[in-house]
Amino acid sequence: MDTYKLYNGVEMPIIGMGTWPLAGENLERLMKEALSIGYRMFDTADNYFNEDAIGNVLNKNSSIRNEIFIMTKISDEKKMNFPWSSIGKYFYKTSPYMKAHSAKDVVNMLVNNSLRKLKTDYVDCLIIHWPYPDYFLDIWEAMIGLYKEGKLRSIGVSNCRERHLEMLKQNFSVLPMVNQICISPLDTKRALVEYCRKENIQLVCYAPLMQIKNRLLVESEIMKTLLHKYRVDLGHILLMWNKAQGIVPIPKSAHVERLKANFNFNSVSMISEDVELLYSLNEDMQYLPESIYCPGI
Ligand SMILES: NC(=O)c1ccc[n+]([C@@H]2O[C@H](COP(=O)([O-])OP(=O)(O)OC[C@H]3O[C@@H](n4cnc5c(N)ncnc54)[C@H](OP(=O)(O)O)[C@@H]3O)[C@@H](O)[C@H]2O)c1
């Protein structure tokens, strides 16, 4: 499988499989299919409640554990049914739990829980799910500690903008190797993409297909031209657009045929003029979890 090299030398596959909201035996079945298709990277999070299922598959494939790249996230255990009105259990100064625990204790506990569920003794990349403003620097410091211990082969962030990354740069010598964000031709985050490129931070694109049915894309003359030119479907165009920028997409599908189609995203390459054409569709459109659930944004 083709890979990108993170700045610490760790290799990350050029495409991964997203796993939210898959879980249980269904996820185990899909992950096995994905492995036989050729996927070697899987994106999960403590608050997807599916690390156990991924761990079961890892356990059965222990002979190829070193070929598999697991990216997981630490989160605040927010009550997902009322995300806008509740603070998380962790990483908020006003949370009763944090009166008795340090951010370092929480990070260690969350990482140990993930390792237990994933049935592995290391994670290939651990990221902070959101830049929790009360404890952002403390969380990062604790993650560096676990990285240096070898429990984490690489560390990164998610949903971070330039100012969050600058904050880490001003305070630490170990910077994120990865930033997992949502971008699409309707929300290109161009300055952030340039910033990460300059700082050697590998971008991972979550929800790369989220706008697949958006009329602004489907009805755009630019998209129609590209669909005709490359003779692929719209999902393929979106994944090619990621690849042409050196960004790792992590599409999720509950259908084996779509897992296969998405994995084939590399069969045609997009030329840079067409990447630019798609940039011209930018609307700074916000994807829901970024704008509503996201602390620290
Ligand atoms: N860091 C973060 O804050 C964050 C936030 C959101 C997501 N994520 C991660 O990113 C992953 C992907 O994001 P996502 O699942 O929200 O969105 P996505 O992967 O962009 O889109 C998933 C949707 O597209 C459909 N789909 C997949 N392949 C398709 C194809 N070839 N043609 C047509 N439709 C297709 C899927 O339906 P079917 O399943 O029915 O095929 C599903 O409805 C998640 O699973 C998660 O791992 C991270």
The ligand as an SDF file (V2000), in Angstrom:
LIG
                    3D

 48 52  0  0  0  0  0  0  0  0999 V2000
  -12.2850   14.0450   13.5890 N   0  0  0  0  0  0  0  0  0  0  0  0
  -13.5710   14.2870   13.5580 C   0  0  0  0  0  0  0  0  0  0  0  0
  -14.0820   15.2140   14.2350 O   0  0  0  0  0  0  0  0  0  0  0  0
  -14.4600   13.4530   12.6740 C   0  0  0  0  0  0  0  0  0  0  0  0
  -15.7660   13.8730   12.4050 C   0  0  0  0  0  0  0  0  0  0  0  0
  -16.5530   13.0870   11.5580 C   0  0  0  0  0  0  0  0  0  0  0  0
  -16.0320   11.8990   11.0040 C   0  0  0  0  0  0  0  0  0  0  0  0
  -14.7620   11.5000   11.3170 N   0  0  0  0  0  0  0  0  0  0  0  0
  -14.1840   10.2560   10.7300 C   0  0  0  0  0  0  0  0  0  0  0  0
  -14.2770   10.3510    9.3160 O   0  0  0  0  0  0  0  0  0  0  0  0
  -14.9410    9.1970    8.8020 C   0  0  0  0  0  0  0  0  0  0  0  0
  -15.6800    9.5430    7.5360 C   0  0  0  0  0  0  0  0  0  0  0  0
  -16.6280   10.5750    7.7700 O   0  0  0  0  0  0  0  0  0  0  0  0
  -18.1810   10.3420    7.5880 P   0  0  0  0  0  0  0  0  0  0  0  0
  -18.4620    8.8950    7.8030 O   0  0  0  0  0  0  0  0  0  0  0  0
  -18.8670   11.3400    8.4460 O   0  0  0  0  0  0  0  0  0  0  0  0
  -18.4300   10.7810    6.0870 O   0  0  0  0  0  0  0  0  0  0  0  0
  -17.9850   10.1930    4.6470 P   0  0  0  0  0  0  0  0  0  0  0  0
  -17.1040    9.0210    4.8050 O   0  0  0  0  0  0  0  0  0  0  0  0
  -17.5210   11.3330    3.8600 O   0  0  0  0  0  0  0  0  0  0  0  0
  -19.3730    9.7980    4.0490 O   0  0  0  0  0  0  0  0  0  0  0  0
  -20.0500    8.6970    4.5270 C   0  0  0  0  0  0  0  0  0  0  0  0
  -21.3630    8.6350    3.7670 C   0  0  0  0  0  0  0  0  0  0  0  0
  -21.1050    8.4640    2.3740 O   0  0  0  0  0  0  0  0  0  0  0  0
  -21.6790    7.2520    1.9140 C   0  0  0  0  0  0  0  0  0  0  0  0
  -20.7170    6.6800    0.9500 N   0  0  0  0  0  0  0  0  0  0  0  0
  -19.5290    6.0970    1.1890 C   0  0  0  0  0  0  0  0  0  0  0  0
  -18.9220    5.7320    0.0400 N   0  0  0  0  0  0  0  0  0  0  0  0
  -19.7440    6.1140   -0.9540 C   0  0  0  0  0  0  0  0  0  0  0  0
  -19.6780    6.0220   -2.3690 C   0  0  0  0  0  0  0  0  0  0  0  0
  -18.6230    5.4740   -2.9860 N   0  0  0  0  0  0  0  0  0  0  0  0
  -20.7190    6.5300   -3.0940 N   0  0  0  0  0  0  0  0  0  0  0  0
  -21.7780    7.0900   -2.4820 C   0  0  0  0  0  0  0  0  0  0  0  0
  -21.8990    7.2140   -1.1420 N   0  0  0  0  0  0  0  0  0  0  0  0
  -20.8900    6.7240   -0.3910 C   0  0  0  0  0  0  0  0  0  0  0  0
  -21.8880    6.4020    3.1400 C   0  0  0  0  0  0  0  0  0  0  0  0
  -23.0250    5.5910    3.0140 O   0  0  0  0  0  0  0  0  0  0  0  0
  -22.9510    3.9910    3.2090 P   0  0  0  0  0  0  0  0  0  0  0  0
  -22.2910    3.7210    4.5280 O   0  0  0  0  0  0  0  0  0  0  0  0
  -24.3930    3.5970    3.1830 O   0  0  0  0  0  0  0  0  0  0  0  0
  -22.1650    3.4580    2.0500 O   0  0  0  0  0  0  0  0  0  0  0  0
  -22.1510    7.4580    4.2250 C   0  0  0  0  0  0  0  0  0  0  0  0
  -23.5000    7.8620    4.1800 O   0  0  0  0  0  0  0  0  0  0  0  0
  -15.8570    8.7670    9.9520 C   0  0  0  0  0  0  0  0  0  0  0  0
  -16.3090    7.4480    9.7610 O   0  0  0  0  0  0  0  0  0  0  0  0
  -14.9160    8.9630   11.1110 C   0  0  0  0  0  0  0  0  0  0  0  0
  -14.0060    7.8720   11.1720 O   0  0  0  0  0  0  0  0  0  0  0  0
  -13.9680   12.2760   12.1220 C   0  0  0  0  0  0  0  0  0  0  0  0
  1  2  1  0
  2  3  2  0
  2  4  1  0
  4  5  1  0
  4 48  2  0
  5  6  2  0
  6  7  1  0
  7  8  2  0
  8  9  1  0
  8 48  1  0
  9 10  1  0
  9 46  1  0
 10 11  1  0
 11 12  1  0
 11 44  1  0
 12 13  1  0
 13 14  1  0
 14 15  2  0
 14 16  1  0
 14 17  1  0
 17 18  1  0
 18 19  2  0
 18 20  1  0
 18 21  1  0
 21 22  1  0
 22 23  1  0
 23 24  1  0
 23 42  1  0
 24 25  1  0
 25 26  1  0
 25 36  1  0
 26 27  1  0
 26 35  1  0
 27 28  2  0
 28 29  1  0
 29 30  1  0
 29 35  2  0
 30 31  1  0
 30 32  2  0
 32 33  1  0
 33 34  2  0
 34 35  1  0
 36 37  1  0
 36 42  1  0
 37 38  1  0
 38 39  2  0
 38 40  1  0
 38 41  1  0
 42 43  1  0
 44 45  1  0
 44 46  1  0
 46 47  1  0
M  CHG  2   8   1  16  -1
M  END
$$$$
